Amino acid sequence: MIVMIVGTYVRHFRKVSSTNSIAAAMLKEQAPAEGTVITASYQESGRGQPGNSWESESGKNLIMSVILYPVMVRPADQFIISRMVSLAVHDVVSKYTKNASIKWPNDIYVNNDKIAGILIENSIIGETLSSSVAGIGLNVNQIVFRSGAPNPVSLKQVTGTTHNLKAVKEEMMAALDRRYAMVSSGETAVLENEYQQLLYRAGEWHRYSDDNGEFEGMIERVMADGMLSVRRRDGTSRLYAFREIDYIL
C-alpha cells in the first residue's frame, strides 16, 4: 500500500503575505505533519529567489507551499530538494505542453517564457537538514501581467484553455509526493540525471553576462551543490552561484 505524504493535510487561505511565511510560522509554533500544504487564493508579498517577487492575480494561479522534513539529506546535498521540486513542477506543466524546461536553479520555462517559480527555504540544525519549505507559484489562468516581469506566461496562454485550479493542485501534490519518495529512497542520481536532461539551454551556445560583461557560453552541468558550470568559446569553464550570471533572453 502506497501512503502519500504530501497533501495529507491542506490548509487554504483567501489572502496571505506569502504561503512560505505561513509555513515558517507554523514550524515555529509546532511540528506540522510532514507534507502539510498551505495554499492561498492571493498573496500580498509573493517571494521568489532573493531580490525577486512573484505577481499573481487573485484566484487565477496555483500558490502553495509544502513542509518537508528531509532528514535523510545531508546539508551539503540540500540542492537535491531544489532538483526534486523543480522536477515535480515540470511533471505537471509537461502534461499540458511538450515545450517545458527547467531554468537553473529552479524556474520552469515554456519555450523562453517563465510559467512557474520556486522558492526553497531550508533549516539546518547541526549536520541535519531539519526542515524544508518549498514554495511554488504556477501561472494557471492569468493572462494579464502588470509587474513588469520580462517574460511571464500561463497555462491558459499556452493551451488556450481555462484550467480547474483544484485539479492542478491535486496534480501538483501527487507529483511532489512521487518525487519526494525518490529522495527518501535514495534515487538522487536519477533525479540529478533527469534535471540535467531538462535544463534550459544546456549544451547550446547563448549570450550571458557576469561581472566581466557579456559573453557567449554553453551550460555544461549543474553541480551537486547547485553551482552552474558554463563553458566559454575559448574552452575555459567557470562555476557560478545564483545571481552571479544573467541569461540574456
VOPAGU-2260 file (C-alpha; in pm, 1 decimal, decimal comma):
REM VOPAGU-2260
SITE   aa  ch    i         X         Y         Z
SITE  MET   A    0       0,0       0,0       0,0
SITE  ILE   A    1     139,6     339,0    -102,8
SITE  VAL   A    2      90,7     608,5     160,0
SITE  MET   A    3     100,7     967,5      39,0
SITE  ILE   A    4     293,9    1220,6     243,2
SITE  VAL   A    5     236,0    1542,5      50,1
SITE  GLY   A    6    -116,1    1675,2      87,5
SITE  THR   A    7    -236,5    1463,3     378,6
SITE  TYR   A    8    -316,1    1795,2     546,3
SITE  VAL   A    9    -404,6    2104,4     341,2
SITE  ARG   A   10    -475,4    2448,5     481,4
SITE  HIS   A   11    -619,0    2712,8     248,6
SITE  PHE   A   12    -623,7    3090,5     296,1
SITE  ARG   A   13    -804,4    3353,7      93,1
SITE  LYS   A   14    -520,5    3603,6     137,8
SITE  VAL   A   15    -174,1    3580,5     294,8
SITE  SER   A   16     151,8    3772,9     290,7
SITE  SER   A   17     313,6    3461,8     142,8
SITE  THR   A   18     249,7    3090,1     183,9
SITE  ASN   A   19     616,5    3034,0     274,0
SITE  SER   A   20     579,6    3283,8     559,3
SITE  ILE   A   21     274,1    3095,3     688,3
SITE  ALA   A   22     467,9    2767,7     669,3
SITE  ALA   A   23     762,1    2920,4     857,6
SITE  ALA   A   24     528,2    3047,1    1130,8
SITE  MET   A   25     370,7    2702,1    1162,4
SITE  LEU   A   26     715,3    2546,1    1203,2
SITE  LYS   A   27     796,9    2790,5    1483,7
SITE  GLU   A   28     475,0    2718,3    1670,9
SITE  GLN   A   29     464,9    2340,9    1637,5
SITE  ALA   A   30     580,8    2047,9    1425,5
SITE  PRO   A   31     321,7    2026,5    1146,5
SITE  ALA   A   32     273,7    1688,1     984,8
SITE  GLU   A   33     524,4    1624,7     708,7
SITE  GLY   A   34     369,1    1701,0     373,0
SITE  THR   A   35     144,4    1976,2     510,8
SITE  VAL   A   36      39,9    2201,8     222,9
SITE  ILE   A   37     -53,4    2569,2     251,4
SITE  THR   A   38    -242,1    2726,1     -38,3
SITE  ALA   A   39    -381,9    3073,2     -97,2
SITE  SER   A   40    -606,3    3247,2    -346,0
SITE  TYR   A   41    -389,7    3557,7    -321,4
SITE  GLN   A   42     -61,4    3654,9    -159,8
SITE  GLU   A   43      30,3    4015,8     -98,7
SITE  SER   A   44     407,2    3972,7     -84,8
SITE  GLY   A   45     484,1    3673,9    -300,9
SITE  ARG   A   46     854,5    3598,3    -282,6
SITE  GLY   A   47    1083,4    3440,1    -536,7
SITE  GLN   A   48    1457,2    3394,4    -515,2
SITE  PRO   A   49    1633,5    3669,3    -312,8
SITE  GLY   A   50    1566,0    4004,2    -475,1
SITE  ASN   A   51    1270,3    3877,2    -677,5
SITE  SER   A   52     894,4    3898,0    -622,3
SITE  TRP   A   53     607,8    3691,5    -761,1
SITE  GLU   A   54     299,3    3851,6    -918,0
SITE  SER   A   55     -26,9    3657,9    -904,4
SITE  GLU   A   56    -381,2    3772,1    -978,8
SITE  SER   A   57    -627,5    3664,6    -709,7
SITE  GLY   A   58    -787,2    3326,2    -772,9
SITE  LYS   A   59    -612,6    3271,3   -1105,0
SITE  ASN   A   60    -299,5    3075,2   -1018,4
SITE  LEU   A   61    -166,0    2796,1    -801,2
SITE  ILE   A   62      10,0    2938,4    -495,3
SITE  MET   A   63     128,9    2680,0    -246,6
SITE  SER   A   64     398,3    2575,3      -2,6
SITE  VAL   A   65     475,5    2230,1     132,1
SITE  ILE   A   66     652,9    2146,9     457,8
SITE  LEU   A   67     901,4    1859,2     447,5
SITE  TYR   A   68    1145,5    1703,3     694,1
SITE  PRO   A   69    1421,4    1567,1     466,6
SITE  VAL   A   70    1647,4    1445,4     747,3
SITE  MET   A   71    1785,6    1178,4     512,0
SITE  VAL   A   72    1959,1    1453,1     310,5
SITE  ARG   A   73    2296,0    1586,9     424,3
SITE  PRO   A   74    2313,9    1967,7     439,1
SITE  ALA   A   75    2592,6    1956,9     179,0
SITE  ASP   A   76    2348,9    1785,0     -59,2
SITE  GLN   A   77    2049,8    2012,0       3,4
SITE  PHE   A   78    2026,4    2121,0    -362,2
SITE  ILE   A   79    1862,2    1783,2    -427,5
SITE  ILE   A   80    1545,7    1933,0    -274,3
SITE  SER   A   81    1552,3    2207,3    -536,6
SITE  ARG   A   82    1600,5    1947,7    -811,1
SITE  MET   A   83    1318,6    1734,9    -673,4
SITE  VAL   A   84    1066,8    2019,6    -654,6
SITE  SER   A   85    1169,0    2151,4    -998,0
SITE  LEU   A   86    1109,1    1808,9   -1149,6
SITE  ALA   A   87     770,2    1778,9    -978,9
SITE  VAL   A   88     654,7    2114,7   -1115,5
SITE  HIS   A   89     792,6    2021,6   -1457,3
SITE  ASP   A   90     597,1    1694,3   -1438,9
SITE  VAL   A   91     274,6    1891,4   -1402,3
SITE  VAL   A   92     349,4    2154,6   -1666,3
SITE  SER   A   93     460,1    1890,2   -1916,5
SITE  LYS   A   94     111,6    1736,8   -1901,2
SITE  TYR   A   95      -9,2    2047,7   -2082,6
SITE  THR   A   96     282,8    2128,5   -2313,6
SITE  LYS   A   97     585,6    1949,7   -2457,1
SITE  ASN   A   98     797,0    2266,3   -2451,8
SITE  ALA   A   99     872,4    2288,4   -2078,4
SITE  SER   A  100    1222,3    2302,3   -1931,2
SITE  ILE   A  101    1396,3    2387,2   -1603,1
SITE  LYS   A  102    1589,5    2713,7   -1594,1
SITE  TRP   A  103    1863,3    2698,4   -1332,6
SITE  PRO   A  104    1825,4    2696,6   -1045,5
SITE  ASN   A  105    1451,5    2624,1   -1029,7
SITE  ASP   A  106    1229,7    2824,8   -1263,9
SITE  ILE   A  107    1006,0    2639,5   -1506,0
SITE  TYR   A  108    1000,8    2773,4   -1859,7
SITE  VAL   A  109     782,4    2709,3   -2161,8
SITE  ASN   A  110     997,9    2791,7   -2461,2
SITE  ASN   A  111    1158,4    3120,7   -2346,0
SITE  ASP   A  112     885,2    3227,9   -2103,1
SITE  LYS   A  113     856,1    3171,3   -1727,9
SITE  ILE   A  114     547,9    2979,1   -1617,9
SITE  ALA   A  115     646,7    2884,5   -1262,0
SITE  GLY   A  116     882,0    2992,0    -986,2
SITE  ILE   A  117    1005,8    2803,0    -683,0
SITE  LEU   A  118    1148,5    2922,2    -352,0
SITE  ILE   A  119    1317,9    2664,9    -127,7
SITE  GLU   A  120    1388,2    2764,0     233,5
SITE  ASN   A  121    1584,3    2504,8     429,9
SITE  SER   A  122    1660,1    2488,5     801,0
SITE  ILE   A  123    1976,6    2315,1     919,1
SITE  ILE   A  124    2044,9    2200,5    1274,3
SITE  GLY   A  125    2395,1    2065,8    1320,8
SITE  GLU   A  126    2452,2    1810,0    1047,0
SITE  THR   A  127    2081,6    1761,8     976,2
SITE  LEU   A  128    1852,9    1919,3     719,1
SITE  SER   A  129    1576,8    1952,6     974,3
SITE  SER   A  130    1304,8    2106,8     758,8
SITE  SER   A  131    1239,8    2240,2     412,6
SITE  VAL   A  132     964,6    2471,1     292,8
SITE  ALA   A  133     908,6    2454,5     -81,7
SITE  GLY   A  134     707,2    2744,7    -218,6
SITE  ILE   A  135     559,9    2712,7    -567,7
SITE  GLY   A  136     389,6    2969,1    -787,0
SITE  LEU   A  137     242,2    2833,5   -1110,5
SITE  ASN   A  138      70,0    3067,9   -1354,8
SITE  VAL   A  139    -250,8    2888,0   -1447,8
SITE  ASN   A  140    -532,1    3115,0   -1568,4
SITE  GLN   A  141    -381,8    3464,8   -1553,0
SITE  ILE   A  142    -349,9    3635,2   -1891,7
SITE  VAL   A  143    -255,2    3993,4   -1797,5
SITE  PHE   A  144      69,6    4058,3   -1606,6
SITE  ARG   A  145     138,0    4408,6   -1476,8
SITE  SER   A  146     452,8    4372,1   -1266,5
SITE  GLY   A  147     697,6    4442,9   -1546,1
SITE  ALA   A  148     842,9    4091,9   -1531,6
SITE  PRO   A  149    1004,6    4038,6   -1872,0
SITE  ASN   A  150     860,1    3705,3   -1981,4
SITE  PRO   A  151     565,9    3561,2   -1782,0
SITE  VAL   A  152     327,3    3310,1   -1936,9
SITE  SER   A  153      42,9    3092,9   -1805,6
SITE  LEU   A  154    -106,4    2753,6   -1883,3
SITE  LYS   A  155    -411,0    2930,2   -2024,2
SITE  GLN   A  156    -197,1    3132,8   -2263,1
SITE  VAL   A  157      -5,9    2822,2   -2369,8
SITE  THR   A  158    -308,5    2596,9   -2419,1
SITE  GLY   A  159    -589,3    2842,6   -2492,6
SITE  THR   A  160    -796,3    2673,3   -2221,1
SITE  THR   A  161    -911,9    2773,4   -1872,2
SITE  HIS   A  162    -796,7    2514,4   -1618,4
SITE  ASN   A  163    -950,6    2386,4   -1295,5
SITE  LEU   A  164    -724,5    2509,4   -1014,3
SITE  LYS   A  165    -827,8    2230,7    -778,3
SITE  ALA   A  166    -733,6    1968,1   -1036,1
SITE  VAL   A  167    -396,0    2134,0   -1098,3
SITE  LYS   A  168    -334,9    2146,1    -721,6
SITE  GLU   A  169    -409,8    1773,7    -690,1
SITE  GLU   A  170    -171,3    1700,4    -977,4
SITE  MET   A  171      98,4    1909,0    -810,7
SITE  MET   A  172      64,5    1737,5    -473,8
SITE  ALA   A  173      79,3    1394,5    -638,5
SITE  ALA   A  174     388,1    1492,2    -838,9
SITE  LEU   A  175     562,9    1629,1    -529,6
SITE  ASP   A  176     480,1    1312,8    -339,8
SITE  ARG   A  177     626,0    1090,0    -614,7
SITE  ARG   A  178     943,2    1294,8    -643,1
SITE  TYR   A  179     993,0    1320,4    -266,3
SITE  ALA   A  180     960,7     942,2    -241,6
SITE  MET   A  181    1257,8     921,7    -478,9
SITE  VAL   A  182    1463,9    1137,1    -242,5
SITE  SER   A  183    1359,7     922,4      53,4
SITE  SER   A  184    1457,5     601,8    -128,7
SITE  GLY   A  185    1798,9     737,1    -228,4
SITE  GLU   A  186    1731,8     779,5    -601,7
SITE  THR   A  187    1928,4    1103,2    -612,2
SITE  ALA   A  188    2132,9    1002,9    -917,9
SITE  VAL   A  189    1811,1     954,1   -1115,8
SITE  LEU   A  190    1685,0    1296,1   -1006,9
SITE  GLU   A  191    2016,5    1461,0   -1096,8
SITE  ASN   A  192    2018,1    1299,2   -1441,6
SITE  GLU   A  193    1659,0    1398,8   -1519,7
SITE  TYR   A  194    1721,6    1753,9   -1401,9
SITE  GLN   A  195    2026,5    1779,5   -1628,2
SITE  GLN   A  196    1834,7    1646,6   -1929,8
SITE  LEU   A  197    1558,6    1904,9   -1880,7
SITE  LEU   A  198    1790,1    2201,1   -1820,8
SITE  TYR   A  199    1705,6    2513,2   -2020,5
SITE  ARG   A  200    1978,8    2599,1   -2274,0
SITE  ALA   A  201    2203,9    2308,2   -2171,4
SITE  GLY   A  202    2451,4    2213,3   -2442,9
SITE  GLU   A  203    2371,1    2518,7   -2657,1
SITE  TRP   A  204    2561,8    2841,4   -2720,3
SITE  HIS   A  205    2382,7    3151,8   -2589,6
SITE  ARG   A  206    2459,4    3500,7   -2461,3
SITE  TYR   A  207    2515,2    3558,7   -2087,8
SITE  SER   A  208    2664,4    3829,2   -1870,3
SITE  ASP   A  209    2866,1    3822,6   -1549,4
SITE  ASP   A  210    3089,8    4061,8   -1356,5
SITE  ASN   A  211    3319,8    4081,5   -1659,4
SITE  GLY   A  212    3047,1    4172,4   -1909,2
SITE  GLU   A  213    2866,8    3986,7   -2187,3
SITE  PHE   A  214    2996,7    3662,7   -2332,6
SITE  GLU   A  215    2886,7    3360,0   -2530,8
SITE  GLY   A  216    2870,0    3044,1   -2326,6
SITE  MET   A  217    2734,8    2691,8   -2306,0
SITE  ILE   A  218    2578,0    2545,4   -1991,6
SITE  GLU   A  219    2761,3    2222,1   -1917,2
SITE  ARG   A  220    2601,2    2096,0   -1598,6
SITE  VAL   A  221    2472,0    2182,2   -1253,1
SITE  MET   A  222    2699,2    2054,9    -979,0
SITE  ALA   A  223    2581,2    1861,5    -672,7
SITE  ASP   A  224    2594,4    2179,5    -463,3
SITE  GLY   A  225    2384,4    2373,1    -716,8
SITE  MET   A  226    2666,5    2568,1    -881,7
SITE  LEU   A  227    2627,0    2621,1   -1256,8
SITE  SER   A  228    2915,3    2524,5   -1486,2
SITE  VAL   A  229    2937,3    2735,7   -1803,8
SITE  ARG   A  230    3197,5    2692,1   -2079,0
SITE  ARG   A  231    3318,6    2981,5   -2293,3
SITE  ARG   A  232    3424,8    2978,2   -2656,3
SITE  ASP   A  233    3791,3    2979,1   -2551,9
SITE  GLY   A  234    3739,2    2641,9   -2381,1
SITE  THR   A  235    3756,6    2767,2   -2022,1
SITE  SER   A  236    3479,4    2690,4   -1773,6
SITE  ARG   A  237    3358,1    2879,3   -1469,0
SITE  LEU   A  238    3127,5    2788,7   -1182,0
SITE  TYR   A  239    2854,5    3035,1   -1088,8
SITE  ALA   A  240    2639,3    3072,7    -780,2
SITE  PHE   A  241    2288,0    3214,8    -813,1
SITE  ARG   A  242    2281,2    3580,6    -922,8
SITE  GLU   A  243    2643,8    3568,2   -1040,7
SITE  ILE   A  244    2533,6    3516,3   -1402,0
SITE  ASP   A  245    2247,5    3662,4   -1605,2
SITE  TYR   A  246    2075,9    3499,9   -1900,1
SITE  ILE   A  247    2036,3    3733,9   -2197,2
SITE  LEU   A  248    1696,5    3641,1   -2338,8
